[in-house]
């Protein structure tokens, strides 16, 4: 299922596009003011809106009431990011679904989004990469792909050729430094618009899993962990 997320605040040091949102189950848009956010939301109803203590042009209560009053936004969840505990108290109506107190880490925000939208947490970190890969699909077809994220249990591929869901495949690629890896898996999620395929790794030699783990550990937490 594709989810839309509308961001109506500054989120310093948080790059949602390099997080688990890179699974491409999500489309993220930004709005500069509360009025702009409502205009976007009416045309493109998001699954969730993230906003700050002072969404430009409206108070927290006004924005909450405006969203709740729109029938097309009946299922939209609201996440408030602010520095005061009492900011979530909205008189005369429901407030945000989740209130996060600043400073907010990327992990906290992503956990809240995942819980509200029913997105399971990954079993292990993924890192953003730019690697070429060869994908061999069961039956003999072989295609080229771009490897966008990599973890010990999964990866995200960009491939112009369609890849079938739940069909065994083998992904071959080289880590920086020249180490050749070959892993077996299956496609578990597809974004046909962007040609992105989420792949669950089902089989890899111990040495290859160790190489992936070492590659991930070599990157600092701020260098693309997803």
GUGUKOL-862034 format. One line per 8 residues: their letters; for each residue x, y, z of C-alpha. Coordinates in pm, whole numbers. Layout:
// GUGUKOL-862034
a	X,Y,Z | ...
//
This chain:
// GUGUKOL-862034
xxxxxxxx	0,0,0 | 131,344,-90 | 120,612,181 | 144,987,138 | 318,1195,405 | 286,1573,415 | 555,1765,607 | 458,2112,735
xxxxxxxx	762,2194,949 | 1138,2207,951 | 1295,1883,1067 | 1666,1957,1116 | 1900,1659,1093 | 1617,1432,978 | 1622,1306,621 | 1305,1104,571
xxxxxxxx	1395,1026,213 | 1704,832,329 | 1516,633,589 | 1277,341,569 | 1067,564,345 | 1313,460,75 | 1108,143,54 | 890,357,-170
xxxxxxxx	576,259,16 | 572,633,81 | 554,955,-113 | 669,1261,83 | 561,1617,4 | 637,1943,179 | 430,2253,250 | 558,2591,366
xxxxxxxx	240,2706,545 | -69,2553,702 | -286,2697,423 | -62,2543,158 | -75,2212,345 | -455,2210,342 | -465,2298,-27 | -228,2011,-107
xxxxxxxx	-414,1770,123 | -749,1838,-42 | -606,1749,-383 | -376,1474,-258 | -512,1329,69 | -208,1209,266 | -207,919,509 | -25,1136,762
xxxxxxxx	67,1501,824 | 371,1604,1034 | 354,1960,1165 | 524,2184,1421 | 419,2390,1723 | 368,2694,1504 | 252,2580,1160 | 282,2904,963
xxxxxxxx	-56,3075,929 | -253,2872,1187 | -241,2757,1546 | -217,2389,1633 | -586,2383,1725 | -688,2557,1402 | -493,2316,1186 | -627,2012,1372
xxxxxxxx	-986,2135,1337 | -938,2221,970 | -803,1874,890 | -1073,1696,1091 | -1344,1901,916 | -1244,1774,570 | -1432,1452,481 | -1155,1354,238
xxxxxxxx	-905,1368,528 | -1109,1155,768 | -839,887,782 | -538,1123,786 | -324,1090,1099 | -156,1392,1261 | 189,1403,1421 | 288,1715,1616
xxxxxxxx	655,1793,1677 | 704,2061,1944 | 895,2152,2259 | 608,2186,2506 | 409,1904,2664 | 85,2106,2666 | 99,2193,2295 | -110,1888,2203
xxxxxxxx	-407,1999,2414 | -674,2120,2172 | -990,2261,2328 | -1322,2168,2169 | -1200,1882,1954 | -941,1610,1892 | -577,1703,1876 | -288,1526,1705
xxxxxxxx	-266,1146,1710 | 95,1159,1831 | 291,1437,2003 | 671,1415,1992 | 870,1642,2224 | 1178,1812,2076 | 1455,1732,2026 | 1323,1450,1808
xxxxxxxx	1550,1192,1649 | 1492,1036,1312 | 1439,698,1480 | 1166,840,1705 | 983,1006,1418 | 1006,702,1194 | 888,474,1474 | 583,697,1527
xxxxxxxx	505,707,1156 | 549,332,1125 | 322,261,1421 | 45,491,1300 | 51,354,946 | 114,-9,1031 | 462,-27,877 | 672,-294,1050
xxxxxxxx	1019,-198,1169 | 1312,-343,984 | 1499,-627,1148 | 1830,-457,1075 | 1960,-126,941 | 1991,-53,572 | 2234,190,415 | 2187,401,105
xxxxxxxx	2416,284,-176 | 2472,343,-547 | 2575,8,-690 | 2512,-173,-1016 | 2362,-520,-987 | 2264,-809,-1209 | 1933,-976,-1128 | 1876,-1332,-1245
xxxxxxxx	1512,-1435,-1223 | 1417,-1801,-1191 | 1367,-1929,-1546 | 1681,-1779,-1695 | 1602,-1410,-1749 | 1880,-1172,-1641 | 1846,-792,-1614 | 2051,-497,-1491
xxxxxxxx	1941,-295,-1187 | 2057,-20,-954 | 2098,-119,-589 | 1966,173,-380 | 1964,43,-21 | 2127,-261,138 | 2083,-445,466 | 2150,-791,604
xxxxxxxx	1790,-896,543 | 1683,-691,242 | 1757,-439,-29 | 1587,-192,-261 | 1639,-225,-636 | 1561,15,-919 | 1502,-181,-1237 | 1354,-75,-1573
xxxxxxxx	1253,-435,-1646 | 956,-563,-1444 | 1044,-807,-1168 | 776,-1054,-1049 | 665,-1065,-688 | 751,-1371,-476 | 955,-1541,-750 | 1306,-1662,-655
xxxxxxxx	1585,-1442,-791 | 1958,-1394,-749 | 2118,-1052,-713 | 2489,-1019,-793 | 2684,-701,-716 | 3026,-573,-608 | 3082,-388,-283 | 3318,-88,-290
xxxxxxxx	3662,-242,-288 | 3574,-510,-539 | 3420,-787,-328 | 3167,-981,-536 | 2847,-1082,-357 | 2567,-1309,-473 | 2247,-1327,-268 | 1918,-1506,-321
xxxxxxxx	1582,-1353,-243 | 1235,-1257,-360 | 1051,-934,-438 | 809,-847,-157 | 705,-492,-256 | 673,-310,-587 | 643,57,-680 | 568,38,-1050
xxxxxxxx	574,415,-1094 | 938,453,-987 | 1039,99,-1088 | 1149,20,-734 | 1147,-332,-590 | 1186,-427,-226 | 1374,-757,-201 | 1387,-986,100
xxxxxxxx	1719,-1173,122 | 1650,-1543,169 | 1991,-1695,113 | 2352,-1582,131 | 2676,-1746,236 | 2802,-1664,584 | 3098,-1478,435 | 2866,-1264,224
xxxxxxxx	2641,-1181,520 | 2950,-1088,719 | 3069,-867,432 | 2733,-687,423 | 2736,-644,802 | 3091,-506,794 | 3001,-268,511 | 2704,-132,709
xxxxxxxx	2907,-104,1031 | 3180,88,848 | 2937,373,787 | 2865,615,1068 | 2501,637,1192 | 2465,965,1003 | 2581,826,671 | 2261,679,535
xx	2144,419,787 | 1786,340,689
//
